């Protein structure tokens, strides 16, 4: 009696199985030829236990904006009147500005998303672009929305000047954003955003900037107006 090893027996069984599958049309000569001509590594990758590397997406959200300065809390004065704030502000502060855009009026900027009321307290910060290239007004609005910021229009910017101008870093514009449809349109159909500008020498201007234009200058900062943070007493 001839004894054959286990490996040889397995090989003989595979040949019988292969012939059976060939006759049944479950494998073709061409398929077999392609298989046996694969490299050992290719066969192992297809049929072996080789551990395949896990593909991990390296997509990291790009942070486009960062904090420039935390200005703290502004309080809307007791005698604040939304319908006349900009005219009274101009009368009281025009001499403090080197340049003042006379289209910043109560009539042109009457409809901000958030109409301030006496006694309101808002946490104000200024933010700036921190990436190269350009960003859009929509991207800046989306960032403000992520903070829960209110859009207080030219009126909010005027209060920042009155209460926080000494804290504004020099060399920046401070734009007060709002939704496009709430902004005043000039004669060229541009939607205009109010902005406080303080140059590198500390000279102020109250100006307008175009909502539709791309923002590429790092000096074009913008303001957020958020609800006052609630302080939790950890000692209780």
Secondary structure by P-SEA (a helix, b strand, c coil): cccccaaaaaaaaaaaaaaaaaaaccccaaaaaaaaaccaaaaaaccccccccbbbbcccccccccccccccccccccccccccaaaaaaaacccccccccccccccccccccccccccbbbbbbbbbbcccccccaaaaaaaaaaaccccccaaaaaaaaacccccccccbbbbbccccccccccccccbbbbbbbbcccbbbbbccccccccccccccccccccccbbbbcccc
